[in-house]
Amino acid sequence: MAYFGHVFLPAKDQLLFELRALAPPPSDAVAYRRMLATYNYADFVLHNFFAAANRRQIRRVKALTRKVDRSLRRLNTRAAAIGLKTCAKP
């Protein structure tokens, strides 16, 4: 699990950094900000998930798994609202 976190989290963080630098068309600005806010929350939850997994906090990992699932579903919905497609399903 630690290896996956060390590979996945930096790539995800880089994507979030690049998405923050983009300027959406004015017609999509509100939806884009909502999508970024959801991404920020998903980022927070994922970092906590991997930290708990590395510490072998099984009960916390289970609770965070549900939060990860919900936040990624919400992120996919909000990304689709502005025309972004996901390459994988949570």
Stockholm file with secondary structure:
# STOCKHOLM 1.0

chainA/1-90         MAYFGHVFLPAKDQLLFELRALAPPPSDAVAYRRMLATYNYADFVLHNFFAAANRRQIRRVKALTRKVDRSLRRLNTRAAAIGLKTCAKP
#=GR chainA/1-90 SS CHHHHHHHHHHHHHHHHHHHHCCCCGGGHHHHHHHHHHHHHHHHHHHHHHHHHHTTCHHHHHHHHHHHHHHHHHHHHHHHHTTCCCSSCC
#=GC SS_cons        CHHHHHHHHHHHHHHHHHHHHCCCCGGGHHHHHHHHHHHHHHHHHHHHHHHHHHTTCHHHHHHHHHHHHHHHHHHHHHHHHTTCCCSSCC
//
